[in-house]
Amino acid sequence: MSSGNTIPKELVSLTGPLNDSQLNQLQQTVSQLSPQQLAWVSGYFWGLSQSQSTATNPLITQASAVAAAKPDSQLTIIYASQTGNAKGVAEALEHEAQAAGVAVRLFDASDYKGKDLAKETHVIFVASTNGEGEAPDNALELHEFLQSKKAPKLPNLEYGVIGLGDSSYEFFCQTGKDFDAFLEKLGAKRFIDRVDCDVDYDQPATQWRAKALEVVKASLASTQAEVVQLPVGQAAASHSQYTKQNPYTATLLTSQKITGRDSGKDVRHIEIDLEGSGLTYQPGDALGVWYENSSELANAIAGAVGLSGVESVDVDGESLSIHSALVSKYEITGANPQLVTKFAELSGSEKLQALVADKDKLREYASNTQVIDVLNEQHTKLSAQELVSLLRRLTPRLYSIASSQSEVEEEVHLTVGIVEYEQGEEVRQGGASSFLGRRLEEGDEVKVFIEHNNNFKLPQDDSTPIIMVGPGTGIAPFRSFVQERDNRGAEGKSWLFFGDRTFTQDFLYQVEWQKYLKSGALSRLDVAFSRDQHEKVYVQHRILEQAEQVWEWLQDGAYIYICGDATRMAKDVHEALVIVAEQQGGLTREKAEEYLNELRKAKRYQRDVY
């Protein structure tokens, strides 16, 4: 990320009539502008230079001339990002392009006009996939536009696409595949083959970026003249030195179970100390947690393939024992289709080979099975290097932040459900959740970073009503929302739908919600406890029961937010909202879906689902 827009030294010498104070004021103003704002200002300056005497405005004249002198050929990077991964890859590409001397612009897909593709020479799309093959919220309009009759023909455009996704899902990297197909159909030419990256995307993404830039630089070299440019790149907000690649070593303050003694779930309220880190976050952001795997599980996995744990393995040029590598470098809890496929080949297991032949069954098996249980399907001796070749690299877990910094200051809170189930006579646990909730003790260190999520944010206007749907641990971001609005004295109404299994054992943060209801910080609360009556009741049923009021709030401009399980809950809640629009708005199903889609484009329907 650039350190902010600054006046380049080539222009400083042109500021003759400006005194130091005026120059400093101009510098401060420029540093706060985005690329789009800078472009608008340059046009505005140009207009002024045509209507006013340029004799008294030499800076305007020269700045406009510089802006007008930008090359026709440049690289434009557009990112479609839901949680921030695609944005991070796009920003890395922007930095690398700048270092290579390539003229480059970076755009959030929601800020880019699709018709402008006809003016481009080289474009790279960095696209993540949301949910079941959907485009991220920030790319909905562009994705839709490129399929429409309004999309321009693009015979002069050269492009590349890098997709990010999770191969455990059926529609792996679907958004990247979509953009690739749309551009090709419009006549654009691919200058590099698309790459589809899995969850451990760092290495393949880095290699693809290097190759793409090599091609772009060679292509642009013949058309670019050496010019003085206004700075490109996004204006820097307040950014900490700590990132995914350079996490902050924080301290665990609290790990408190907030489900009852007889609950079937173990949900923890986690508090982490950020004092002195400079890390800041907003409601809706996530905390990235780098965790270590269980030492006992690492031993079991090594033993399952005939290894003692002391055998050496090379990881990024570093020699480690296989035990150390399994603890800190590789994903050893949840399986994935690639692991099952590779082990089926190595082991010769007829059961696994049959699963590999049926993609649906393979995905279902992989998503419900841990690595150790795949390895136990067929006793097979492997070398240390063969074992790690089966595994994905360890990636941080992202948790929705459950606190507002205006409330907790230099702390960050999480709501973590520990993944735990029985497999035969043994207990299986999730890697990150058991690390945070079971293996870490108060005072222990944990490496963290902030993942900003611009697709899950409170309305800027505090008078806007909000509807929040967050069953189970999906309640986390809404705790931050209500804390934030309470601290800001927001006047807008707020309505929370919460659900879980039982009222007595699973009502997360019950005392806090009652306090907020009493103070007026929370206007309404509807709950659904599925096992407290004969027929199961979920949050979508409560939405339908309150359909008239939900529709009234939406007509009054309410934003609606959903957080939690993507597989069932989010789909069921979406279906309930479709029915509300049909019944209360008198819309056909098609029009009801269009209505909700328009809400998403307007950022009034936001989801943080997983």
C-alpha positions in Angstrom: 0.0 0.0 0.0 1.3 3.4 -0.9 2.0 5.8 2.0 -0.5 8.2 0.6 -0.7 10.6 -2.3 2.1 13.2 -2.3 3.1 16.0 -4.6 5.9 14.6 -6.7 9.2 16.4 -6.7 8.8 17.2 -10.4 5.8 19.5 -9.5 7.4 21.1 -6.4 9.6 23.2 -8.6 6.5 24.5 -10.3 4.8 25.9 -7.2 6.6 29.3 -7.5 3.9 31.7 -6.3 2.9 29.4 -3.4 4.4 30.0 0.0 5.3 27.2 2.4 2.0 27.4 4.2 0.0 27.1 1.0 2.2 24.3 -0.2 1.7 22.4 3.1 -2.1 22.9 2.8 -2.1 21.5 -0.7 0.0 18.6 0.4 -2.3 17.7 3.2 -5.4 17.9 0.9 -3.8 15.7 -1.8 -2.8 13.1 0.8 -6.5 12.5 1.7 -7.7 11.9 -1.9 -8.4 8.6 -3.6 -7.4 7.9 -7.2 -10.9 8.7 -8.4 -10.9 11.9 -6.5 -7.5 12.9 -7.8 -8.7 12.3 -11.4 -11.8 14.4 -10.7 -9.7 17.2 -9.2 -7.4 17.2 -12.2 -10.3 17.7 -14.5 -11.7 20.4 -12.2 -8.3 22.2 -12.3 -8.3 22.0 -16.1 -11.7 23.6 -16.2 -10.6 26.4 -14.0 -7.6 26.9 -16.2 -9.9 27.5 -19.2 -12.1 30.0 -17.4 -9.6 31.9 -15.3 -6.3 33.7 -16.0 -3.6 31.0 -15.9 -1.1 33.7 -15.2 -2.0 33.6 -11.6 -2.5 29.8 -11.5 0.7 28.3 -12.8 0.3 25.2 -10.6 -3.1 24.5 -12.0 -1.8 24.8 -15.5 1.2 22.6 -14.9 -0.8 20.0 -12.8 -3.4 19.8 -15.6 -0.7 19.4 -18.2 0.9 16.6 -16.2 -2.5 14.8 -15.7 -3.2 15.2 -19.4 0.2 13.7 -20.3 -0.5 10.3 -18.8 0.1 7.5 -21.2 -2.7 5.9 -23.1 -1.3 2.5 -22.2 -1.2 1.4 -18.6 -2.2 -1.6 -16.4 -5.5 -1.4 -14.6 -6.1 -3.8 -11.7 -9.7 -4.5 -10.6 -10.4 -6.6 -7.5 -13.6 -8.4 -6.6 -13.2 -9.1 -2.9 -15.6 -10.2 -0.1 -13.3 -10.7 2.9 -10.1 -8.9 1.8 -8.0 -11.7 0.3 -8.5 -10.6 -3.4 -7.9 -7.0 -2.3 -4.6 -8.0 -0.7 -3.4 -9.9 -3.8 -4.4 -6.8 -6.0 -2.5 -4.4 -3.7 0.6 -6.6 -3.8 0.3 -6.6 -7.6 0.0 -2.8 -7.6 3.1 -2.4 -5.5 5.1 -4.8 -7.7 4.0 -3.0 -10.8 5.1 0.3 -9.4 8.5 -1.2 -8.4 8.8 -2.5 -12.0 8.1 1.0 -13.4 4.7 0.0 -14.9 2.0 2.7 -14.9 -0.8 1.2 -12.9 -4.2 2.0 -11.4 -6.0 0.0 -8.8 -9.9 -0.2 -8.5 -12.4 -1.7 -6.2 -14.8 -3.4 -8.6 -17.7 -1.3 -7.1 -15.8 1.9 -8.2 -15.1 0.8 -11.7 -17.5 1.6 -14.7 -17.7 -1.4 -17.0 -18.0 0.7 -20.1 -14.5 2.1 -19.4 -13.0 -1.3 -20.3 -13.2 -0.2 -23.9 -10.6 2.5 -23.1 -8.2 0.1 -21.5 -5.2 -1.7 -23.0 -4.3 -4.1 -20.2 -6.5 -5.2 -17.3 -6.0 -7.8 -14.6 -9.0 -9.0 -12.6 -8.3 -10.5 -9.1 -11.6 -12.2 -8.2 -12.7 -14.2 -5.1 -15.8 -16.2 -5.1 -18.6 -15.7 -2.5 -20.9 -18.4 -1.2 -22.1 -20.9 -3.8 -20.4 -19.5 -6.8 -21.6 -15.9 -6.4 -19.7 -12.8 -7.1 -18.6 -10.7 -4.1 -20.9 -7.9 -3.1 -18.5 -5.3 -4.4 -18.5 -6.9 -7.9 -22.2 -7.6 -8.3 -22.9 -4.6 -10.7 -19.8 -5.2 -12.8 -20.5 -8.9 -13.0 -24.0 -8.2 -14.1 -23.0 -5.5 -16.6 -20.5 -7.6 -18.4 -23.3 -10.1 -19.1 -25.7 -7.5 -20.4 -26.3 -6.1 -23.9 -24.7 -2.8 -22.6 -21.3 -4.4 -22.3 -18.9 -2.9 -24.9 -16.9 -4.9 -27.5 -13.3 -5.2 -26.4 -11.1 -6.1 -29.4 -8.2 -3.9 -28.1 -8.1 -5.2 -24.6 -5.6 -7.6 -23.3 -6.4 -9.2 -19.9 -5.5 -11.7 -17.2 -7.6 -13.2 -14.4 -6.5 -14.7 -11.1 -9.2 -16.4 -9.1 -9.3 -17.1 -5.4 -11.5 -19.8 -3.9 -11.8 -23.0 -1.9 -11.7 -26.3 -3.8 -13.9 -27.8 -1.1 -16.8 -26.0 -2.7 -18.6 -27.1 -5.8 -18.2 -23.7 -7.7 -14.5 -23.4 -7.1 -13.2 -19.9 -8.3 -16.4 -19.4 -10.2 -16.2 -15.6 -10.2 -12.8 -15.7 -11.8 -14.0 -18.1 -14.4 -17.0 -15.9 -15.0 -14.9 -12.7 -15.7 -12.6 -14.7 -17.9 -15.5 -16.0 -20.0 -17.2 -12.6 -20.1 -14.1 -10.8 -21.4 -13.3 -13.5 -23.9 -16.9 -13.3 -25.3 -16.5 -9.5 -25.6 -13.5 -10.0 -27.9 -10.7 -9.3 -25.4 -7.5 -11.3 -25.7 -6.0 -13.2 -22.8 -2.3 -12.3 -22.3 -1.8 -14.9 -19.6 -3.8 -18.0 -18.7 -6.1 -17.7 -15.8 -5.0 -19.3 -12.5 -7.4 -20.7 -9.9 -5.9 -20.5 -6.4 -7.0 -22.5 -3.5 -7.1 -21.4 0.2 -3.3 -21.6 0.4 -2.9 -19.1 -2.4 0.2 -17.1 -1.5 2.8 -19.0 -3.5 0.8 -19.6 -6.7 -0.5 -16.0 -6.6 3.1 -14.6 -6.2 4.3 -16.7 -9.1 1.4 -15.7 -11.4 1.8 -12.0 -10.6 5.5 -12.1 -11.5 4.7 -13.8 -14.8 1.9 -11.4 -15.6 3.9 -8.3 -14.9 6.8 -9.6 -17.1 4.3 -9.9 -20.0 2.6 -6.5 -19.3 5.9 -4.6 -18.9 7.2 -6.0 -22.2 3.9 -5.1 -24.0 3.7 -1.6 -22.6 7.4 -0.8 -23.1 7.0 0.0 -26.8 4.0 2.4 -26.2 5.0 4.2 -23.0 7.0 7.4 -23.1 8.8 8.6 -20.0 6.3 11.1 -18.4 5.8 12.8 -15.2 2.7 11.3 -13.5 0.5 12.3 -10.7 0.8 9.5 -8.1 -1.3 6.4 -8.5 -2.6 3.9 -6.0 -5.1 4.3 -3.2 -4.9 6.9 -0.6 -3.6 5.3 2.6 -5.8 5.3 5.5 -4.4 4.7 9.0 -2.5 1.4 8.4 -0.6 -0.6 11.0 2.7 -2.2 10.3 1.2 -5.5 11.3 -0.4 -7.6 8.5 -1.2 -11.1 7.6 2.5 -11.6 6.6 3.7 -9.7 9.6 1.2 -10.4 12.4 1.3 -8.8 15.9 2.2 -11.0 18.8 -0.7 -10.2 21.2 -1.7 -11.6 24.6 -4.8 -13.6 25.5 -6.6 -11.8 28.3 -9.7 -13.9 28.7 -11.2 -17.2 27.4 -14.6 -17.6 29.1 -17.2 -20.2 28.3 -20.6 -18.4 27.6 -22.8 -21.5 27.0 -24.4 -23.3 29.9 -23.0 -26.4 31.7 -25.6 -28.6 30.0 -25.2 -27.1 26.5 -24.2 -29.3 23.6 -21.9 -26.5 22.5 -18.8 -24.9 23.9 -18.8 -21.3 22.9 -16.1 -19.0 24.2 -15.9 -15.2 24.7 -12.3 -14.4 23.9 -10.5 -11.1 24.8 -7.1 -10.3 23.3 -4.9 -7.4 24.3 -3.7 -5.1 21.4 -2.0 -2.5 23.6 0.8 -0.8 21.9 0.2 -2.4 18.5 -1.4 0.5 16.8 -4.0 -1.9 15.3 -7.4 -0.4 14.7 -10.6 -1.9 13.4 -14.2 -1.0 12.6 -17.4 -2.9 13.3 -17.7 -5.6 10.7 -14.0 -6.3 10.4 -12.4 -9.6 11.2 -9.4 -10.7 13.2 -7.0 -13.0 11.5 -5.5 -15.6 13.9 -2.4 -17.6 13.2 -2.6 -20.8 15.3 -0.6 -23.8 16.0 -1.9 -27.4 15.7 -2.1 -29.8 18.5 1.2 -31.6 19.2 -0.7 -34.8 20.0 -2.5 -34.7 16.6 0.8 -34.1 14.8 2.2 -37.2 16.5 -0.9 -39.2 15.5 -0.7 -38.2 11.9 3.0 -38.9 11.6 2.4 -42.3 13.2 -0.5 -43.1 10.8 1.9 -43.2 7.9 4.8 -44.9 9.7 6.9 -41.9 10.7 8.4 -41.3 14.1 8.2 -37.5 14.0 11.9 -36.7 13.9 12.3 -37.2 10.1 13.4 -34.0 8.3 11.3 -32.2 5.7 12.1 -29.1 3.6 9.7 -26.2 4.0 10.5 -23.1 2.0 14.2 -23.9 2.2 14.2 -24.6 5.9 14.9 -28.0 7.3 12.3 -29.0 10.0 11.3 -32.1 11.8 8.1 -33.5 10.4 6.5 -33.0 13.8 7.4 -29.3 13.9 6.2 -28.8 10.3 2.9 -30.5 11.1 2.4 -28.3 14.2 3.2 -24.9 12.6 3.3 -25.1 8.8 0.4 -27.3 7.6 -3.3 -27.7 7.8 -3.8 -31.1 9.7 -7.4 -30.9 10.8 -10.0 -30.6 8.1 -9.5 -32.7 4.9 -10.1 -31.4 1.4 -10.9 -33.1 -2.0 -7.3 -32.8 -3.2 -5.9 -34.6 -0.2 -8.4 -37.4 -0.5 -7.7 -37.7 -4.3 -3.9 -37.8 -3.8 -4.1 -40.3 -0.9 -6.4 -42.6 -2.8 -3.8 -42.8 -5.5 -0.9 -43.4 -3.0 -2.8 -45.9 -0.8 -4.8 -47.7 -3.4 -7.8 -47.6 -1.1 -10.8 -48.9 -3.1 -13.2 -46.9 -0.8 -11.4 -43.6 -1.5 -11.0 -44.3 -5.2 -14.8 -44.8 -5.4 -15.3 -41.5 -3.7 -12.9 -39.8 -6.1 -15.0 -41.0 -9.0 -18.1 -39.2 -7.6 -17.4 -35.5 -7.1 -20.5 -34.8 -5.0 -19.7 -37.7 -2.6 -16.0 -36.7 -2.6 -16.8 -33.1 -1.5 -19.3 -34.3 1.2 -16.8 -36.8 2.5 -13.9 -34.3 2.6 -15.9 -31.6 4.3 -17.0 -34.0 7.1 -13.7 -35.8 7.6 -10.4 -34.9 9.3 -7.0 -35.6 7.8 -6.2 -38.3 10.4 -9.4 -40.2 9.5 -8.5 -40.1 5.8 -5.1 -41.5 6.5 -6.6 -44.3 8.7 -8.8 -45.5 5.8 -5.8 -47.5 4.5 -2.6 -48.1 6.4 0.1 -46.7 4.1 3.7 -45.9 4.7 4.8 -42.5 3.4 8.0 -40.5 3.5 7.9 -37.2 5.3 8.0 -35.4 2.0 5.2 -37.5 0.6 3.1 -36.7 3.7 3.5 -32.9 3.4 2.8 -33.1 -0.3 -0.7 -34.2 0.6 -1.4 -31.2 2.9 -2.3 -27.6 2.4 -0.2 -24.9 4.0 -1.5 -23.5 7.2 -3.6 -20.4 6.7 -4.9 -18.0 9.4 -8.5 -18.3 10.5 -10.7 -15.2 10.2 -13.1 -14.4 13.1 -15.8 -11.7 13.0 -14.8 -9.2 15.6 -17.3 -9.0 18.5 -16.4 -5.6 20.0 -16.3 -1.9 19.1 -13.0 -0.2 19.7 -14.8 2.8 21.0 -16.1 0.5 23.8 -13.1 -1.7 24.5 -10.2 0.5 23.3 -7.0 -1.5 22.9 -8.7 -4.9 23.1 -10.4 -7.1 20.5 -13.2 -9.6 21.4 -14.2 -12.7 19.6 -17.0 -15.2 19.9 -15.6 -18.7 19.1 -17.5 -21.9 18.9 -15.2 -24.8 19.5 -15.5 -27.5 16.8 -15.6 -30.8 18.6 -17.2 -34.2 17.8 -16.6 -37.9 18.5 -15.1 -40.2 15.9 -15.4 -43.7 17.2 -13.8 -43.6 20.7 -11.7 -40.6 19.9 -12.5 -36.8 20.0 -11.9 -34.6 17.0 -11.4 -30.8 17.4 -11.0 -27.9 15.1 -7.5 -26.5 14.7 -8.0 -22.8 15.4 -11.0 -23.0 17.7 -9.4 -25.5 20.1 -6.1 -23.5 20.0 -8.0 -20.3 21.1 -10.5 -22.0 23.4 -8.6 -24.9 24.9 -4.9 -24.9 24.4 -4.1 -21.2 25.0 -4.1 -20.0 28.6 -4.6 -16.4 29.8 -1.3 -14.6 29.3 -0.2 -16.8 26.4 0.8 -15.2 23.1 -1.2 -15.3 19.9 -0.3 -13.9 16.5 -3.0 -11.7 15.0 -3.8 -9.1 12.3 -6.9 -7.1 11.3 -8.7 -8.0 8.1 -10.8 -5.0 7.1 -14.2 -5.9 5.5 -15.7 -3.1 3.6 -18.6 -5.3 2.5 -20.0 -5.5 6.0 -20.3 -2.1 7.5 -22.8 0.0 9.4 -24.6 2.8 7.5 -22.7 6.1 7.7 -26.0 7.8 8.7 -26.6 7.0 12.4 -30.4 7.6 11.9 -30.7 4.7 9.5 -32.5 1.7 10.9 -30.7 -1.7 10.9 -31.9 -5.3 11.0 -29.4 -7.9 12.2 -29.8 -11.7 11.8 -27.1 -13.6 13.7 -27.9 -17.0 15.1 -25.2 -18.9 17.1 -21.7 -17.4 16.9 -23.1 -15.2 14.0 -24.0 -12.9 16.8 -20.4 -11.7 17.0 -20.4 -8.7 14.6 -23.7 -7.5 15.9 -22.3 -7.1 19.4 -19.8 -4.7 17.8 -22.5 -3.0 15.9 -24.7 -2.3 18.9 -21.7 -1.3 21.1 -20.6 1.2 18.3 -24.0 2.7 17.8 -24.5 3.0 21.6 -21.2 4.8 22.0 -22.0 7.1 19.1 -25.5 7.9 20.5 -27.0 6.7 17.2 -30.7 7.6 16.9 -31.5 4.9 14.2 -33.7 1.9 15.3 -32.0 -1.5 15.6 -33.6 -4.9 15.5 -31.8 -8.2 16.3 -32.9 -11.7 15.4 -31.0 -14.3 17.4 -31.4 -18.0 17.5 -29.8 -21.1 19.0 -30.7 -24.4 20.6 -32.1 -23.6 24.0 -32.9 -20.4 26.0 -31.4 -21.6 29.2 -28.1 -22.9 27.8 -27.3 -21.1 24.6 -28.5 -17.5 24.8 -25.2 -15.8 24.0 -24.7 -12.4 25.7 -28.2 -12.5 27.1 -27.6 -10.0 29.9 -26.0 -7.5 27.5 -28.9 -7.7 25.1 -31.4 -7.1 28.0 -29.3 -4.1 29.0 -29.3 -2.6 25.5 -33.1 -3.2 25.2 -33.6 -1.3 28.5 -31.4 1.6 27.4 -32.9 1.8 24.0 -29.6 1.1 22.2 -31.4 -2.0 20.8 -35.0 -1.3 19.7 -36.3 -4.9 19.2 -35.1 -8.4 19.9 -36.7 -11.6 18.4 -35.3 -15.0 19.4 -35.7 -18.5 18.2 -34.6 -21.4 20.3 -35.0 -24.5 18.1 -35.2 -27.2 20.8 -37.4 -25.5 23.4 -40.6 -26.8 21.8 -41.8 -29.8 19.8 -41.5 -28.2 16.4 -38.1 -26.6 15.7 -38.2 -22.8 15.3 -35.4 -20.9 13.6 -34.6 -17.2 12.9 -36.2 -17.4 9.4 -39.5 -18.3 11.0 -39.4 -15.3 13.3 -38.7 -13.1 10.2 -41.8 -14.5 8.5 -43.9 -14.0 11.7 -42.8 -10.3 11.7 -43.1 -10.0 7.9 -45.2 -6.8 7.9 -42.8 -5.0 10.3 -39.7 -6.2 8.4 -41.1 -4.9 5.2 -42.0 -1.6 6.8 -38.5 -1.2 8.1 -37.0 -2.0 4.7 -39.4 0.6 3.1 -38.1 3.1 5.6 -34.5 2.5 4.4 -33.3 -0.1 6.8 -30.1 -2.0 6.2 -30.3 -5.8 6.8 -27.3 -7.9 7.8 -26.9 -11.6 8.0 -24.0 -13.4 9.7 -23.4 -17.1 10.3 -23.7 -20.4 8.5 -23.7 -20.1 4.7 -24.8 -23.7 3.9 -28.3 -23.6 5.4 -29.1 -20.5 7.6 -28.2 -17.8 5.1 -30.1 -19.5 2.3 -33.2 -20.0 4.6 -33.1 -16.4 5.7 -32.7 -15.2 2.1 -35.8 -17.3 1.2 -37.7 -15.8 4.0 -36.9 -12.3 2.8 -38.0 -13.3 -0.7 -41.3 -14.4 0.7 -41.6 -11.1 2.7 -41.1 -9.1 -0.5 -43.7 -11.3 -2.3 -46.3 -11.2 0.4 -45.9 -7.6 1.7 -44.7 -5.9 -1.4 -47.0 -7.7 -3.9 -44.0 -8.8 -6.0 -43.6 -11.8 -8.2 -40.8 -14.1 -7.1 -38.6 -12.8 -9.9 -39.2 -9.2 -8.9 -38.7 -10.1 -5.2 -35.2 -11.5 -6.1 -34.5 -8.4 -8.1 -35.5 -6.2 -5.2 -33.1 -8.0 -2.8 -30.4 -7.9 -5.5 -30.8 -4.1 -5.7 -30.5 -3.9 -1.9 -27.2 -5.7 -2.2 -25.9 -3.4 -4.8 -26.9 -0.4 -2.6 -25.1 -2.1 0.3 -28.4 -2.3 2.2 -28.3 -6.1 2.2 -24.9 -7.4 3.6 -23.8 -10.8 4.5 -20.9 -12.3 6.4 -21.4 -16.0 6.0 -19.0 -19.0 6.2 
